[in-house]
Amino acid sequence: MKPTFLTTLILPALMATAGIAQANEGGNGMEASYLTHAPDNTFHSDSLTGNQVRSRVENDEDIGTINDLIIDEDGKINAVVVGVGGFLGMGEKNVAIEWDSLELTKDEDNEEYVISVNASEEALQEAQEYERNDDLRTERDTEMNNSEENANEMRDTQS
């Protein structure tokens, strides 16, 4: 009788300990850290997206608009996707320009970034188009759309 009684007391304690150990293995042990403001020499992505890219070889003429950023898993910007050509967004094509090819400076008021590249508008229009495919966002958006469609179908059949 005593061994059975001890087993019923010890078994739940062992199971609880194993559960705690498993939960701790799931994390990396580091707590999140937080910022209250942007550190020096950093900027927000919206400081770039939507801005014009200027040509250093064409007297700082606007030659395209930054539509997106290509960021690696370490958080480093590899390239910017610039929309060139077209009119009011029609006929525009995207060209990915490597980050190291860009020059960022501040405007006269020291508030906005001026983004320049050593290329002409013609050179960007002749560059190979950047096609966004097979990336995480596309897969995630597809999964989310499928989930929403399935949820809508289930609601429709239940009605």
Backbone as ProteinMPNN parsed JSONL, in Angstrom:
{"seq_chain_A": "MKPTFLTTLILPALMATAGIAQANEGGNGMEASYLTHAPDNTFHSDSLTGNQVRSRVENDEDIGTINDLIIDEDGKINAVVVGVGGFLGMGEKNVAIEWDSLELTKDEDNEEYVISVNASEEALQEAQEYERNDDLRTERDTEMNNSEENANEMRDTQS", "coords_chain_A": {"N_chain_A": [[0.819, -1.185, 0.0], [1.961, 1.25, 0.792], [3.974, 1.77, -1.271], [2.328, 2.291, -3.504], [0.917, 4.532, -2.648], [3.022, 6.406, -2.358], [3.852, 6.549, -5.008], [1.643, 7.776, -6.224], [1.908, 10.29, -5.14], [4.452, 11.177, -5.95], [4.554, 10.924, -8.773], [2.822, 12.951, -10.006], [4.357, 15.21, -9.267], [6.783, 14.774, -10.625], [5.857, 14.877, -13.269], [5.0, 17.542, -13.434], [7.449, 18.875, -13.087], [8.787, 18.021, -15.4], [7.186, 19.237, -17.33], [7.658, 21.961, -16.81], [10.373, 22.086, -17.413], [10.289, 21.497, -20.157], [8.861, 23.739, -21.098], [10.702, 25.767, -20.557], [12.727, 25.083, -22.314], [11.697, 25.839, -24.754], [12.047, 28.61, -25.143], [14.633, 31.107, -25.644], [15.75, 31.93, -23.364], [16.324, 34.583, -23.034], [15.023, 37.714, -22.169], [12.723, 40.019, -23.663], [13.84, 43.153, -24.941], [13.355, 46.699, -24.755], [12.743, 49.804, -26.476], [12.66, 53.344, -26.014], [13.003, 55.4, -27.705], [14.342, 56.071, -30.981], [17.623, 54.907, -31.555], [20.721, 56.78, -31.969], [21.839, 57.559, -35.286], [20.075, 55.88, -36.644], [17.058, 55.047, -38.44], [13.574, 55.153, -39.331], [11.683, 52.857, -41.344], [9.755, 54.151, -42.876], [10.975, 56.504, -43.428], [12.296, 56.086, -45.691], [10.694, 54.601, -47.59], [8.478, 55.534, -50.154], [9.844, 57.826, -50.709], [11.591, 59.849, -53.11], [14.093, 58.794, -55.42], [17.109, 60.135, -56.397], [19.063, 61.028, -59.249], [22.504, 61.072, -59.425], [23.973, 61.456, -61.684], [22.389, 62.894, -63.329], [21.977, 65.605, -62.558], [20.716, 65.542, -59.995], [18.057, 64.846, -60.525], [14.751, 63.563, -59.977], [14.257, 60.137, -60.21], [12.841, 57.887, -59.596], [10.712, 56.086, -57.246], [10.938, 54.9, -53.927], [9.598, 51.86, -53.209], [9.707, 49.628, -51.586], [11.588, 47.711, -49.142], [14.324, 45.455, -49.024], [15.147, 43.196, -46.724], [17.439, 41.378, -44.752], [17.597, 38.383, -42.658], [19.012, 39.171, -40.439], [18.311, 41.746, -40.094], [19.481, 43.64, -41.686], [19.457, 46.016, -44.285], [19.359, 45.018, -47.548], [18.723, 45.864, -50.12], [16.873, 48.383, -51.966], [13.642, 48.641, -53.341], [12.792, 50.173, -56.217], [10.407, 52.04, -57.903], [10.208, 52.717, -61.274], [9.81, 54.701, -64.259], [6.758, 54.889, -66.2], [3.529, 56.463, -65.505], [1.868, 58.12, -63.023], [1.848, 55.741, -61.565], [1.056, 53.865, -63.405], [2.275, 51.521, -65.689], [4.675, 51.422, -64.442], [7.757, 49.956, -63.389], [9.456, 47.769, -61.136], [12.681, 48.03, -59.768], [15.405, 46.601, -58.176], [17.74, 48.086, -56.17], [20.939, 47.781, -54.933], [21.747, 48.302, -51.506], [24.276, 49.369, -50.847], [24.821, 50.866, -53.085], [23.507, 53.216, -52.84], [23.333, 56.644, -51.743], [22.832, 58.312, -48.812], [21.808, 61.36, -47.601], [21.161, 64.268, -45.579], [18.524, 66.711, -45.953], [18.408, 70.334, -46.517], [17.176, 71.309, -44.201], [17.874, 69.437, -42.426], [16.156, 67.359, -41.795], [14.769, 65.518, -43.481], [15.625, 62.591, -45.428], [17.725, 62.561, -48.272], [17.925, 60.658, -51.054], [20.216, 59.254, -53.174], [21.525, 57.935, -56.268], [24.086, 56.601, -58.325], [23.244, 56.558, -61.141], [21.403, 56.772, -64.193], [18.028, 57.729, -65.148], [17.303, 56.4, -67.448], [19.07, 54.219, -67.375], [18.03, 52.826, -65.174], [15.493, 52.209, -66.173], [16.201, 50.44, -68.15], [17.257, 48.403, -66.694], [17.043, 45.078, -65.331], [13.867, 43.895, -64.34], [12.692, 43.734, -60.999], [11.306, 40.981, -59.504], [8.983, 40.066, -57.212], [8.69, 37.207, -55.559], [8.122, 33.952, -54.14], [8.747, 34.611, -51.464], [8.648, 35.149, -47.87], [6.481, 36.805, -47.179], [4.689, 36.491, -49.31], [4.049, 33.76, -49.039], [2.944, 33.815, -46.444], [0.809, 35.612, -46.799], [-0.725, 34.155, -48.603], [-1.406, 31.927, -47.032], [-2.881, 33.251, -45.033], [-4.978, 34.344, -46.55], [-6.152, 31.972, -47.477], [-6.999, 30.902, -45.024], [-8.868, 32.837, -44.242], [-10.703, 32.58, -46.336], [-11.543, 29.925, -45.925], [-12.739, 30.212, -43.406], [-14.808, 31.972, -44.046], [-16.267, 30.342, -45.812], [-17.073, 28.321, -44.045], [-18.743, 29.785, -42.342], [-20.708, 30.512, -44.162], [-21.812, 28.007, -44.832], [-22.877, 27.29, -42.411], [-24.887, 29.042, -42.058]], "CA_chain_A": [[0.0, 0.0, 0.0], [2.823, 2.427, 0.849], [4.569, 2.108, -2.567], [1.298, 2.871, -4.362], [0.644, 5.871, -2.124], [4.152, 7.254, -2.709], [3.828, 6.737, -6.454], [0.619, 8.764, -6.55], [2.4, 11.608, -4.732], [5.664, 11.536, -6.684], [4.292, 10.975, -10.208], [2.419, 14.296, -10.444], [5.473, 16.149, -9.088], [7.708, 14.547, -11.731], [5.216, 15.363, -14.492], [5.03, 19.004, -13.383], [8.83, 19.268, -13.309], [9.082, 17.794, -16.823], [6.473, 20.269, -18.076], [8.378, 23.227, -16.631], [11.625, 21.966, -18.17], [9.955, 21.613, -21.571], [8.49, 25.125, -21.364], [11.918, 26.567, -20.556], [13.507, 24.754, -23.503], [11.106, 26.495, -25.918], [12.565, 29.959, -25.313], [16.087, 31.192, -25.66], [16.187, 32.356, -22.05], [16.504, 36.025, -22.993], [13.8, 38.488, -22.155], [12.679, 41.077, -24.668], [14.299, 44.482, -24.522], [12.469, 47.703, -25.317], [13.288, 51.14, -26.723], [11.738, 54.462, -25.843], [13.237, 56.262, -28.858], [15.288, 55.491, -31.934], [19.03, 55.2, -31.261], [21.414, 57.651, -32.916], [22.244, 56.989, -36.575], [19.092, 54.921, -37.145], [15.875, 55.703, -38.988], [12.421, 54.274, -39.537], [11.535, 52.471, -42.747], [8.956, 55.133, -43.617], [11.856, 57.593, -43.842], [12.779, 55.718, -47.024], [9.621, 54.219, -48.508], [7.709, 56.665, -50.661], [10.749, 58.917, -51.092], [12.159, 59.845, -54.445], [15.514, 58.519, -55.596], [17.657, 61.126, -57.318], [20.208, 60.61, -60.045], [23.699, 61.926, -59.298], [24.51, 61.728, -63.019], [21.431, 63.748, -64.035], [21.731, 66.824, -61.77], [19.796, 65.257, -58.883], [16.672, 64.703, -60.981], [14.031, 62.416, -59.428], [14.194, 59.09, -61.227], [12.0, 56.781, -59.146], [10.193, 56.145, -55.88], [11.188, 53.678, -53.163], [8.352, 51.158, -52.909], [9.876, 48.558, -50.603], [12.946, 47.424, -48.693], [14.665, 44.04, -48.947], [15.861, 43.101, -45.451], [17.811, 39.998, -44.45], [17.157, 37.88, -41.356], [19.739, 39.889, -39.391], [17.788, 43.099, -40.029], [20.269, 44.53, -42.545], [18.83, 46.322, -45.572], [20.188, 44.584, -48.675], [18.395, 46.633, -51.32], [15.595, 49.074, -51.995], [12.898, 48.404, -54.573], [12.446, 51.491, -56.731], [9.499, 52.073, -59.049], [10.695, 53.638, -62.307], [9.01, 54.788, -65.477], [5.309, 54.959, -66.027], [2.907, 57.739, -65.172], [0.892, 57.932, -61.948], [1.827, 54.341, -61.157], [0.721, 53.002, -64.542], [3.433, 51.196, -66.502], [5.878, 51.466, -63.622], [8.37, 48.667, -63.074], [10.294, 47.783, -59.944], [14.087, 47.679, -59.911], [16.051, 46.512, -56.865], [19.067, 48.705, -56.152], [21.655, 47.366, -53.728], [21.867, 49.331, -50.485], [25.592, 49.994, -50.922], [24.858, 51.753, -54.242], [22.78, 54.444, -52.522], [23.934, 57.632, -50.855], [21.828, 58.993, -48.003], [22.23, 62.605, -46.971], [20.028, 65.019, -45.041], [18.202, 67.92, -46.695], [18.887, 71.586, -45.923], [16.596, 71.458, -42.866], [18.396, 68.322, -41.634], [15.009, 66.587, -41.316], [14.428, 64.439, -44.398], [16.737, 62.002, -46.159], [17.816, 62.671, -49.717], [18.486, 59.383, -51.487], [20.788, 59.407, -54.512], [22.205, 56.778, -56.841], [24.933, 56.956, -59.456], [22.643, 55.936, -62.321], [20.423, 57.626, -64.865], [16.68, 57.16, -65.238], [17.341, 55.465, -68.573], [19.736, 53.001, -66.923], [17.083, 52.083, -64.333], [14.426, 51.664, -67.021], [16.767, 49.321, -68.898], [17.657, 47.352, -65.748], [16.121, 43.958, -65.22], [12.808, 44.127, -63.362], [12.701, 42.934, -59.777], [10.043, 40.271, -59.328], [8.819, 39.587, -55.843], [8.012, 35.918, -55.495], [8.742, 32.956, -53.263], [9.259, 35.133, -50.208], [7.818, 34.826, -46.714], [5.231, 37.553, -47.19], [3.792, 35.859, -50.266], [3.554, 32.529, -48.42], [2.109, 34.169, -45.297], [-0.427, 36.194, -47.303], [-1.506, 33.066, -49.178], [-1.972, 31.169, -45.912], [-3.9, 34.07, -44.38], [-6.131, 34.409, -47.451], [-6.806, 30.67, -47.447], [-7.66, 30.781, -43.73], [-10.043, 33.694, -44.273], [-11.669, 31.975, -47.248], [-12.116, 28.757, -45.25], [-13.624, 30.69, -42.338], [-16.011, 32.499, -44.694], [-17.035, 29.206, -46.316], [-17.696, 27.643, -42.902], [-19.844, 30.632, -41.898], [-21.765, 30.438, -45.181], [-22.496, 26.712, -44.759], [-23.593, 27.207, -41.139], [-26.033, 29.963, -42.098]], "C_chain_A": [[0.869, 1.258, 0.0], [3.466, 2.747, -0.5], [3.551, 2.758, -3.499], [0.995, 4.299, -3.942], [1.769, 6.838, -2.502], [4.185, 7.546, -4.207], [2.8, 7.788, -6.84], [1.025, 10.172, -6.116], [3.567, 12.078, -5.602], [5.392, 11.722, -8.177], [3.807, 12.354, -10.657], [3.548, 15.326, -10.3], [6.488, 16.011, -10.222], [7.138, 15.079, -13.045], [5.252, 16.885, -14.539], [6.437, 19.518, -13.663], [9.204, 19.101, -14.773], [8.406, 18.855, -17.677], [7.168, 21.612, -17.982], [9.673, 23.205, -17.435], [11.354, 22.121, -19.659], [9.609, 23.044, -21.926], [9.724, 26.006, -21.427], [12.776, 26.297, -21.778], [12.993, 25.494, -24.722], [11.658, 27.884, -26.158], [14.071, 29.957, -25.326], [16.626, 31.713, -24.338], [16.371, 33.859, -21.929], [15.146, 36.705, -22.989], [13.879, 39.557, -23.228], [13.236, 42.367, -24.087], [13.481, 45.512, -25.299], [13.192, 49.028, -25.496], [12.226, 52.184, -26.418], [11.897, 55.489, -26.952], [14.27, 55.591, -29.759], [16.717, 55.866, -31.552], [19.628, 56.135, -32.316], [21.812, 56.858, -34.163], [21.343, 55.85, -37.034], [17.916, 55.714, -37.706], [14.772, 54.68, -39.148], [12.279, 53.984, -41.022], [10.722, 53.488, -43.53], [9.744, 56.396, -43.95], [12.39, 57.332, -45.242], [11.638, 55.445, -47.998], [8.789, 55.438, -48.882], [8.573, 57.835, -51.089], [11.246, 58.736, -52.518], [13.633, 59.465, -54.387], [15.996, 59.481, -56.669], [18.871, 60.558, -58.036], [21.359, 61.581, -59.858], [24.27, 62.268, -60.67], [23.581, 62.613, -63.839], [21.013, 64.923, -63.153], [20.666, 66.647, -60.696], [18.325, 65.238, -59.293], [16.044, 63.485, -60.306], [13.869, 61.368, -60.519], [13.346, 57.895, -60.811], [11.599, 56.964, -57.699], [10.472, 54.828, -55.175], [9.852, 53.082, -52.74], [8.487, 50.145, -51.783], [11.347, 48.437, -50.224], [13.139, 45.915, -48.686], [15.613, 43.897, -47.758], [16.198, 41.648, -45.178], [17.378, 39.627, -43.032], [17.863, 38.551, -40.187], [19.277, 41.339, -39.264], [18.537, 44.098, -40.889], [19.522, 44.758, -43.86], [19.795, 45.92, -46.678], [19.97, 45.447, -49.905], [17.1, 47.396, -51.097], [14.948, 48.766, -53.337], [12.364, 49.756, -55.022], [11.528, 51.332, -57.933], [9.978, 53.124, -60.025], [9.782, 53.59, -63.515], [7.532, 54.913, -65.168], [4.84, 56.361, -65.687], [1.798, 57.47, -64.175], [0.735, 56.458, -61.574], [1.495, 53.372, -62.276], [1.981, 52.771, -65.372], [4.746, 51.233, -65.748], [6.437, 50.064, -63.45], [9.27, 48.84, -61.868], [11.695, 47.298, -60.277], [14.679, 47.662, -58.513], [17.465, 47.065, -56.981], [19.74, 48.317, -54.843], [21.877, 48.55, -52.806], [23.187, 50.094, -50.592], [25.73, 50.942, -52.108], [24.199, 53.098, -53.972], [23.61, 55.363, -51.639], [22.802, 58.34, -50.133], [22.455, 60.232, -47.382], [20.98, 63.275, -46.419], [19.783, 66.261, -45.902], [18.695, 69.161, -45.953], [18.387, 71.775, -44.499], [17.089, 70.383, -41.905], [17.275, 67.453, -41.051], [14.719, 65.361, -42.18], [15.685, 63.89, -45.069], [16.598, 62.293, -47.645], [18.551, 61.423, -50.167], [18.947, 59.529, -52.933], [21.462, 58.119, -54.943], [22.993, 57.256, -58.056], [24.449, 56.211, -60.7], [21.641, 56.908, -62.918], [19.057, 56.945, -64.855], [16.628, 56.117, -66.351], [17.982, 54.138, -68.158], [18.8, 52.171, -66.046], [15.955, 51.481, -65.164], [14.912, 50.476, -67.836], [17.181, 48.161, -68.0], [16.598, 46.259, -65.7], [15.117, 44.221, -64.095], [12.946, 43.192, -62.17], [11.322, 42.304, -59.625], [9.998, 39.693, -57.931], [8.013, 38.296, -55.884], [8.765, 35.01, -54.536], [9.349, 33.561, -51.997], [8.258, 34.854, -49.099], [6.489, 35.551, -46.742], [4.229, 36.9, -48.131], [3.199, 34.588, -49.666], [2.592, 32.834, -47.279], [0.778, 34.739, -45.773], [-1.323, 35.118, -47.895], [-2.166, 32.252, -48.081], [-3.089, 31.941, -45.228], [-5.15, 34.152, -45.245], [-6.892, 33.095, -47.458], [-7.569, 30.48, -46.141], [-8.936, 31.607, -43.699], [-11.119, 33.107, -45.17], [-12.337, 30.765, -46.603], [-13.083, 29.177, -44.154], [-14.906, 31.232, -42.931], [-16.889, 31.377, -45.225], [-17.753, 28.496, -45.193], [-18.88, 28.453, -42.394], [-21.02, 30.538, -42.859], [-22.532, 29.12, -45.08], [-23.28, 26.561, -43.471], [-24.838, 28.083, -41.145], [-27.234, 29.351, -42.75]], "O_chain_A": [[0.565, 2.222, -0.701], [3.506, 3.922, -0.862], [3.895, 3.696, -4.217], [0.835, 5.178, -4.789], [1.501, 7.964, -2.921], [4.507, 8.66, -4.622], [3.071, 8.617, -7.71], [0.53, 11.151, -6.675], [3.649, 13.257, -5.947], [5.97, 12.623, -8.785], [4.349, 12.887, -11.625], [3.672, 16.221, -11.136], [6.998, 17.012, -10.725], [7.866, 15.667, -13.843], [5.513, 17.458, -15.597], [6.605, 20.491, -14.397], [9.878, 19.965, -15.333], [8.993, 19.328, -18.65], [7.258, 22.331, -18.977], [10.028, 24.199, -18.069], [12.106, 22.802, -20.356], [10.032, 23.525, -22.977], [9.794, 26.905, -22.265], [13.485, 27.192, -22.238], [13.764, 25.759, -25.645], [11.731, 28.305, -27.313], [14.71, 28.941, -25.055], [17.832, 31.916, -24.2], [16.557, 34.365, -20.822], [14.237, 36.312, -23.72], [14.966, 39.952, -23.65], [13.113, 42.632, -22.891], [12.973, 45.217, -26.381], [14.133, 49.339, -24.765], [11.03, 51.924, -26.553], [11.038, 56.352, -27.131], [14.974, 54.668, -29.349], [16.99, 57.03, -31.257], [19.097, 56.259, -33.42], [22.081, 55.658, -34.101], [21.798, 54.948, -37.738], [17.8, 56.917, -37.468], [15.02, 53.475, -39.104], [12.709, 54.777, -41.86], [10.96, 53.678, -44.722], [9.248, 57.265, -44.668], [12.879, 58.246, -45.906], [11.615, 55.99, -49.102], [8.445, 56.261, -48.033], [8.091, 58.746, -51.763], [11.308, 57.626, -53.047], [14.33, 59.779, -53.422], [15.368, 59.625, -57.718], [19.603, 59.725, -57.501], [21.211, 62.779, -60.102], [24.978, 63.265, -60.811], [23.947, 63.039, -64.935], [19.822, 65.203, -63.018], [19.811, 67.514, -60.516], [17.451, 65.575, -58.495], [16.723, 62.482, -60.085], [13.401, 61.67, -61.617], [13.154, 56.976, -61.606], [12.073, 57.869, -57.012], [10.27, 53.759, -55.75], [9.077, 53.706, -52.015], [7.511, 49.833, -51.101], [12.227, 48.983, -50.89], [12.207, 45.174, -48.373], [16.733, 44.406, -47.778], [15.35, 40.773, -45.35], [16.853, 40.465, -42.298], [17.369, 38.508, -39.061], [19.789, 42.082, -38.426], [18.252, 45.294, -40.827], [19.018, 43.815, -44.471], [20.918, 46.421, -46.74], [20.91, 45.733, -50.646], [16.334, 47.107, -50.178], [15.636, 48.646, -54.351], [11.591, 50.402, -54.314], [11.83, 50.586, -58.864], [10.139, 54.289, -59.661], [9.087, 52.606, -63.768], [7.126, 55.029, -64.012], [5.625, 57.304, -65.595], [0.891, 56.683, -64.444], [-0.371, 55.99, -61.301], [1.644, 52.162, -62.103], [2.677, 53.724, -65.72], [5.814, 51.092, -66.345], [5.682, 49.094, -63.373], [9.783, 49.929, -61.613], [11.878, 46.297, -60.97], [14.48, 48.602, -57.743], [18.276, 46.588, -57.774], [19.171, 48.506, -53.767], [22.159, 49.66, -53.257], [23.216, 51.316, -50.446], [26.661, 51.745, -52.142], [24.316, 54.02, -54.78], [24.474, 54.914, -50.886], [21.913, 58.906, -50.768], [23.494, 60.161, -46.725], [19.862, 62.887, -46.759], [20.711, 66.8, -46.505], [19.32, 69.057, -44.897], [19.097, 72.342, -43.668], [16.766, 70.408, -40.717], [17.414, 66.885, -39.968], [14.452, 64.281, -41.653], [16.671, 64.603, -45.258], [15.5, 62.273, -48.199], [19.666, 61.157, -49.72], [18.161, 59.886, -53.81], [21.908, 57.32, -54.12], [22.598, 58.208, -58.729], [25.147, 55.351, -61.238], [21.099, 57.764, -62.219], [18.944, 55.748, -64.591], [15.984, 55.078, -66.208], [17.506, 53.067, -68.535], [18.775, 50.946, -66.159], [15.51, 50.366, -64.891], [14.122, 49.597, -68.179], [17.428, 47.057, -68.486], [15.424, 46.488, -65.988], [15.485, 44.712, -63.028], [13.273, 42.015, -62.317], [10.304, 42.997, -59.617], [10.873, 38.927, -57.527], [6.823, 38.291, -56.199], [9.909, 35.281, -54.172], [10.365, 33.068, -51.509], [7.152, 34.378, -49.355], [5.466, 34.977, -46.368], [3.053, 36.767, -47.793], [1.994, 34.354, -49.766], [1.548, 32.193, -47.154], [-0.271, 34.399, -45.226], [-2.54, 35.154, -47.716], [-3.348, 31.92, -48.177], [-4.122, 31.369, -44.88], [-6.265, 34.042, -44.734], [-8.123, 33.085, -47.447], [-8.679, 29.947, -46.152], [-9.965, 31.152, -43.2], [-12.301, 33.123, -44.827], [-13.551, 30.592, -46.713], [-14.137, 28.563, -43.99], [-15.986, 30.991, -42.391], [-18.113, 31.438, -45.109], [-18.909, 28.104, -45.345], [-19.914, 27.882, -42.049], [-22.177, 30.491, -42.441], [-23.755, 29.101, -45.222], [-24.243, 25.797, -43.42], [-25.742, 27.889, -40.331], [-28.275, 29.999, -42.859]]}, "name": "protein", "num_of_chains": 1, "seq": "MKPTFLTTLILPALMATAGIAQANEGGNGMEASYLTHAPDNTFHSDSLTGNQVRSRVENDEDIGTINDLIIDEDGKINAVVVGVGGFLGMGEKNVAIEWDSLELTKDEDNEEYVISVNASEEALQEAQEYERNDDLRTERDTEMNNSEENANEMRDTQS"}
